[in-house]
């Protein structure tokens, strides 16, 4: 969890223009931006490793439910997770 917070903080403090998301215009990228960008700016997939993305997506499912937001369907969750895994950062 500390790694996640540190990574996100580092990105926020970088002060540079965020890099364009990979696979721009694809169904996967658009779904990620639509669903995850409803509440916050979608993070660049390289910000986290594939394993960390899996943890984050699962924790966000719980958070969405707690906030009364419909969680991702199984199809949406898998599409977004596969997109994030394909484009994730390396450890």
C-alpha positions as CSV (number, residue, x, y, z in Angstrom):
1,X,0.0,0.0,0.0
2,X,2.9,2.3,0.8
3,X,4.2,1.7,-2.7
4,X,0.9,2.7,-4.2
5,X,0.7,5.9,-2.2
6,X,4.3,6.7,-3.0
7,X,3.8,6.1,-6.7
8,X,0.7,8.3,-6.9
9,X,2.3,11.0,-4.8
10,X,5.4,11.0,-7.1
11,X,3.2,11.4,-10.1
12,X,1.2,14.2,-8.6
13,X,4.4,16.1,-7.5
14,X,6.1,15.6,-10.8
15,X,4.5,18.8,-12.2
16,X,4.7,17.7,-15.7
17,X,2.0,17.2,-18.3
18,X,0.7,13.6,-17.9
19,X,1.6,11.2,-20.6
20,X,-1.1,10.2,-23.0
21,X,-2.7,6.9,-22.1
22,X,-1.7,3.9,-24.1
23,X,-4.0,2.3,-26.7
24,X,-5.7,5.7,-27.2
25,X,-9.2,5.4,-28.6
26,X,-9.5,1.6,-28.0
27,X,-12.5,0.1,-26.3
28,X,-10.3,-0.8,-23.3
29,X,-8.8,2.7,-22.9
30,X,-12.2,4.3,-23.3
31,X,-13.8,2.0,-20.7
32,X,-11.0,2.7,-18.3
33,X,-11.3,6.5,-18.7
34,X,-15.1,6.4,-18.5
35,X,-15.4,4.1,-15.4
36,X,-12.3,5.1,-13.5
37,X,-12.4,8.8,-14.6
38,X,-15.8,9.4,-13.1
39,X,-14.4,10.1,-9.7
40,X,-10.7,10.8,-10.3
41,X,-8.2,11.4,-13.1
42,X,-7.3,8.0,-14.5
43,X,-3.7,7.2,-13.6
44,X,-1.3,6.1,-16.3
45,X,-1.1,2.3,-16.3
46,X,2.7,2.5,-16.0
47,X,2.3,4.1,-12.6
48,X,1.8,0.7,-11.0
49,X,2.8,-2.9,-11.6
50,X,0.3,-5.4,-12.9
51,X,0.0,-7.0,-9.4
52,X,-0.6,-3.6,-7.8
53,X,-3.2,-2.7,-10.3
54,X,-5.1,-5.9,-9.4
55,X,-5.1,-4.9,-5.8
56,X,-6.2,-1.4,-6.6
57,X,-9.1,-2.5,-8.9
58,X,-10.4,-4.8,-6.2
59,X,-10.1,-2.1,-3.5
60,X,-11.9,0.4,-5.7
61,X,-14.7,-2.1,-6.2
62,X,-15.3,-2.1,-2.5
63,X,-15.0,1.7,-2.3
64,X,-17.5,2.2,-5.2
65,X,-20.0,0.0,-3.4
66,X,-19.5,2.0,-0.2
67,X,-20.1,5.2,-2.1
68,X,-23.3,3.9,-3.7
69,X,-21.7,3.8,-7.2
70,X,-22.4,0.6,-9.2
71,X,-19.3,-1.5,-9.2
72,X,-17.7,-2.7,-12.4
73,X,-19.4,-5.7,-14.0
74,X,-17.3,-8.8,-14.4
75,X,-16.7,-7.9,-18.1
76,X,-15.8,-4.3,-17.3
77,X,-13.5,-5.4,-14.5
78,X,-11.7,-7.9,-16.7
79,X,-11.4,-5.5,-19.7
80,X,-10.0,-2.8,-17.5
81,X,-7.6,-5.2,-15.6
82,X,-6.3,-6.6,-18.9
83,X,-5.7,-3.1,-20.2
84,X,-3.9,-2.1,-17.1
85,X,-1.8,-5.4,-17.1
86,X,-0.8,-5.0,-20.7
87,X,0.4,-1.5,-20.1
88,X,1.6,-1.7,-16.5
89,X,4.9,-0.5,-15.2
90,X,7.7,-2.9,-14.3
91,X,8.9,-3.5,-10.8
